[in-house]
Structures are given as C-alpha cells and as structure tokens.
Amino acid sequence: MNKKKIAEYEAINEDDLWQDFAKNNNQEIRDYFVIKYAPLVKYVAGKVAMGMPQNIEFDDLVSYGIFGLMDAISKYNPDRGIKFKTYAMTRIRGSIFDELRSIDWIPRSIRQKAKEIENIIAELENKLGRTVEDEEISKELGISIEEFHSILNKVSGTSMVSLNDIWYLGDDNDELSIMETLEAPDNMNPDVLVEKEEIKEHIVEAIKKLPDKEKKVIVLYYYEDLTLKEIGQVLDVTESRISQLHTKAIMRLRGRLGRIKSNLVG
C-alpha cells in the first residue's frame, strides 16, 4: 500500500473504517490496519521476549504475533464496545504463546519442575497461612538454596506462558488472561474493566500479599514497563536475581489465584 493511500485512510475516522470493513471485508482496509497496528505486534513481542531464554529469537516472536494480528482484524466486532488495541493485544499474545507451545520450546522436565515448585509454594503457604521463604521451599524440595535459585533461572520462561492462561467468564468469547489484568490499566477498555472488576480485585489483593521485593518487581515490570535489567538497577541487584524474584512472584500468584479461580468458575 502506497503512502498516499495510507494518508487517505488516516484522514478517515477509524470507527467508520471498522464499520466499513465489517460490512464489506475490504482488502485495502485490512492492509491498512495491518500496517497501522504492526508496531503493536513488536510491542507485545518485546514484552514476551523479556522473559524468554536467549535461544528464542525476537523476530520469530514477531512473526508469530503477525498471525494473531491478522486473526484479530478478521474477527474484531466494533459493536462490542472494546477498543481494537485491547482486543488485538490478547490475540497477538495468544498467537505467540500458541506457537511457542506447538514447538515445545520448554523441555518437559523443566515444565514439571516448575509445576512442582508452584504446588509446593501453594501447599506450604496454605498450610502455614503466610508467605514462605526460599529456605523453606528449598528444604521441602530437598535441595540447597543455591540449587533452588538455579532451578528458578531455568524455569523463568514458563512463568510468562503461565500468565497467558485464560479465565473464561461466561459466553460470547468473554475471556481474560492474568497478564491482561497485570498490565497498565490504559491498555484496557474501562467498560471491560468494570465487568471483570471482581477478578482484578482478587489479583490486586494477591499482589499486595507478595513479599516486598517480589511485589516491586511485578509493579515495575507490568505497570511501569521496565525491563528486568532496568528493575535490577532500581533495586540494586543482578538481572538474574530479578528474574528469580519475578518467577517466584508468578508462582505464588498462580497458586493463590488458582484456588480463587476454582471458586469463581467451579
């Protein structure tokens, strides 16, 4: 699509373009939306890449995300009152993680170990009624604290996939991922936030109960959009340590929210 045509579409109210596309499935309008929202794919891929091992290429994540953008453009319904950006981010992220799952990039042993740690944290905290320390977790695992930290580094990528788990809320594709609720509020339509306020309240409450450093990592990463390296500079610890704190925080959240989720949708 040439610059002149792009300029013509930019001069039209976007809501009107969506209505036109919904009625006529105009290929030129589709191409315009792909060009307009391509930077959103890179933004989402960049956020996902922050928690991925080095062998996961950013360009691959972008290519996976493009499929999600195309899917979002095809299925977006402007009459639902949800901003396209909000809808597209969910589809783009889902497409990236679907592809990562399909190529089985996380070894089964690592997934199993991550689940084991998550279960142990949840069981200990439920039993003791408080946040458990690294020493208590490593003792329960029967390993040294150094081995525990090493395992946390290995399973760090699984925490990002875990955040893409979907909470289904009724019919009509009404869904919400944990990651969506952790991201900055301006990424979501206020009307949608109101509908899902109960879940947000549970998640916010679970975050408040995290240990101080883990809570700071979550806030700085998801609300302030800092990278793990930047958070390390703020908290004056290594990026590796920040990765460990992030992974533990997500494991705690998943354990606590898993019980709440069962009550809500059970």
C-alpha positions in Angstrom: 0.0 0.0 0.0 1.5 3.4 -1.0 1.8 6.4 1.3 -0.9 8.3 -0.5 -3.5 5.6 0.2 -2.4 5.3 3.8 -2.8 9.1 4.2 -6.3 8.8 2.8 -7.3 6.2 5.3 -5.6 8.1 8.2 -7.9 11.0 7.3 -11.0 8.8 7.9 -12.4 8.2 11.4 -11.2 4.8 12.4 -14.6 3.7 13.8 -16.0 4.4 10.4 -13.3 2.3 8.8 -14.1 -0.6 11.1 -17.7 -0.4 10.3 -16.9 -0.4 6.5 -14.6 -3.3 6.9 -17.1 -5.3 9.0 -19.7 -4.9 6.2 -17.6 -5.2 3.1 -14.4 -7.0 4.1 -12.4 -4.5 2.0 -8.9 -5.9 1.4 -7.3 -2.4 1.2 -8.7 -1.5 4.6 -7.4 -4.8 6.0 -3.9 -4.0 4.6 -4.1 -0.5 6.2 -5.0 -2.0 9.6 -2.1 -4.4 9.3 0.3 -1.6 8.6 -1.2 0.7 11.3 -1.0 -2.0 14.1 2.2 -3.7 13.1 4.1 -1.7 15.8 1.7 -3.3 18.4 2.9 -6.7 17.4 6.5 -5.6 18.1 5.5 -4.1 21.4 3.8 -7.4 22.6 6.7 -9.5 21.2 9.1 -7.3 23.1 7.2 -7.8 26.4 7.1 -11.5 25.8 10.8 -11.7 24.8 11.8 -10.1 28.2 11.0 -13.4 29.9 12.3 -15.8 27.3 15.6 -17.7 27.1 18.2 -16.4 24.7 17.5 -19.1 22.1 14.0 -17.6 21.5 14.5 -15.0 18.7 12.6 -11.7 18.8 12.0 -11.8 15.1 10.3 -15.3 15.5 8.0 -13.9 18.2 7.1 -11.0 15.9 6.2 -13.4 13.0 4.1 -15.5 15.4 2.4 -12.3 16.5 1.5 -11.2 13.0 -0.8 -14.2 12.7 -2.6 -13.0 15.8 -3.0 -9.5 14.4 -4.4 -10.9 11.2 -6.8 -13.0 13.2 -7.8 -10.0 15.4 -8.5 -7.9 12.3 -10.7 -10.6 10.8 -12.7 -11.3 14.0 -13.0 -7.9 15.5 -16.5 -6.7 16.1 -16.6 -2.9 16.6 -20.1 -3.1 18.0 -18.9 -4.8 21.2 -17.5 -1.6 22.5 -14.0 -2.9 23.1 -11.1 -0.9 21.6 -9.3 -2.8 18.9 -5.9 -2.3 20.5 -7.1 -4.1 23.6 -8.7 -6.9 21.6 -5.6 -7.3 19.3 -3.1 -7.5 22.2 -4.9 -10.5 23.6 -5.0 -12.2 20.1 -1.3 -11.3 19.3 -0.1 -12.6 22.7 -2.2 -15.7 22.4 -0.8 -16.4 18.9 2.8 -16.1 20.1 2.3 -18.5 23.0 0.3 -20.9 20.9 3.2 -21.2 18.6 5.7 -21.5 21.4 3.7 -24.3 22.8 3.5 -26.0 19.4 7.3 -26.1 19.0 7.6 -27.4 22.6 10.3 -24.9 23.4 10.2 -25.7 27.2 11.6 -29.2 28.0 9.1 -31.4 29.8 11.4 -31.8 32.7 11.5 -28.0 33.2 7.7 -27.7 33.0 7.4 -30.5 35.5 9.8 -28.9 37.9 8.1 -25.5 37.6 4.7 -27.1 38.4 6.3 -29.0 41.4 7.7 -25.7 42.8 4.4 -23.9 42.2 2.5 -26.7 44.0 4.9 -26.7 47.0 4.7 -23.0 47.4 0.9 -23.1 47.3 0.7 -26.0 49.8 3.2 -24.5 52.2 1.5 -21.1 52.2 -1.9 -22.6 52.5 -0.8 -24.7 55.5 1.2 -22.0 57.2 -1.1 -19.1 56.4 1.8 -16.9 55.4 4.4 -16.2 52.7 7.1 -18.9 52.7 10.8 -18.1 52.3 13.3 -19.5 49.8 14.9 -21.7 52.5 11.6 -23.3 53.4 10.8 -24.0 49.7 14.3 -25.5 49.0 14.1 -27.6 52.2 10.7 -29.0 51.1 12.3 -29.8 47.7 15.2 -31.5 49.4 17.8 -29.3 47.7 20.2 -26.5 48.6 19.3 -22.8 48.3 21.8 -22.4 45.5 20.2 -25.3 43.6 16.8 -23.7 44.1 17.9 -20.4 42.7 19.5 -22.2 39.7 16.2 -24.0 39.0 14.3 -20.7 39.2 16.5 -19.3 36.4 15.9 -22.4 34.3 12.1 -22.2 34.7 11.8 -18.4 34.3 10.4 -18.7 30.8 7.5 -20.9 32.0 6.2 -18.0 34.1 5.4 -15.9 31.0 3.5 -18.8 29.4 1.6 -19.3 32.7 0.4 -15.7 32.6 -1.3 -16.3 29.3 -3.7 -18.8 30.9 -7.2 -17.7 30.2 -10.1 -17.3 32.6 -13.3 -17.9 30.7 -16.2 -15.9 32.0 -19.5 -17.0 30.5 -20.4 -17.0 26.9 -19.6 -14.9 23.7 -15.8 -15.4 24.0 -15.8 -13.4 27.2 -12.2 -14.2 28.5 -9.4 -12.6 30.5 -5.8 -13.6 30.9 -3.9 -13.0 34.1 -1.4 -11.0 32.2 -4.1 -8.6 30.9 -5.1 -7.7 34.4 -1.4 -7.1 35.4 -0.8 -4.7 32.5 -1.2 -0.9 32.7 -4.9 0.0 33.0 -4.9 2.2 29.9 -4.4 -0.9 27.8 -8.0 -2.0 28.6 -11.3 -0.5 27.9 -12.9 0.9 31.1 -16.2 -0.8 30.4 -14.4 -4.2 30.2 -12.6 -3.4 33.4 -15.9 -2.8 35.2 -17.2 -6.2 34.0 -14.2 -8.0 35.3 -13.6 -6.0 38.4 -14.1 -9.0 40.7 -11.1 -10.9 39.2 -9.0 -7.7 39.2 -9.7 -7.2 42.9 -8.6 -10.7 43.6 -5.4 -10.3 41.6 -4.6 -6.9 43.2 -5.1 -8.4 46.6 -2.8 -11.3 45.8 -0.1 -8.9 44.6 -0.4 -6.9 47.8 0.4 -10.0 49.8 3.6 -10.8 47.9 6.9 -10.2 49.7 8.1 -6.7 49.2 10.8 -7.3 46.6 8.6 -9.6 44.5 5.8 -7.0 44.7 8.1 -4.3 43.5 9.3 -6.4 40.6 5.6 -7.1 39.5 4.7 -3.4 39.8 7.8 -2.2 37.9 7.6 -4.8 35.2 3.9 -4.8 34.4 2.8 -1.3 35.5 5.9 0.8 34.9 7.0 -1.2 31.8 10.6 -1.5 32.9 12.8 -4.4 31.7 14.3 -6.9 34.1 17.7 -5.3 33.7 16.3 -1.8 34.5 14.5 -3.2 37.6 17.8 -4.7 38.7 19.3 -1.3 38.5 16.5 0.2 40.5 16.6 -2.4 43.2 20.5 -2.7 43.0 20.6 -6.4 42.4 21.5 -8.5 39.3 19.2 -9.2 36.4 19.4 -12.9 37.3 18.1 -12.2 40.8 15.2 -10.1 39.4 14.3 -13.0 37.1 14.2 -15.3 40.1 12.0 -12.8 42.0 9.7 -12.5 39.0 9.4 -16.3 38.6 8.6 -16.8 42.3 6.1 -14.0 42.3 4.2 -15.5 39.4 4.3 -19.0 41.0 2.8 -17.5 44.2 0.1 -15.6 42.3 -0.8 -18.7 40.2 -1.1 -20.8 43.4 -3.3 -18.3 45.2 -5.4 -17.4 42.1 -5.8 -21.0 41.1 -7.9 -21.6 44.3 -9.9 -18.4 43.7 -10.4 -19.3 40.1 -11.8 -22.7 41.1 -14.3 -21.0 43.4 -15.4 -18.4 40.7 -15.9 -20.8 37.8 -16.5 -24.0 39.6 
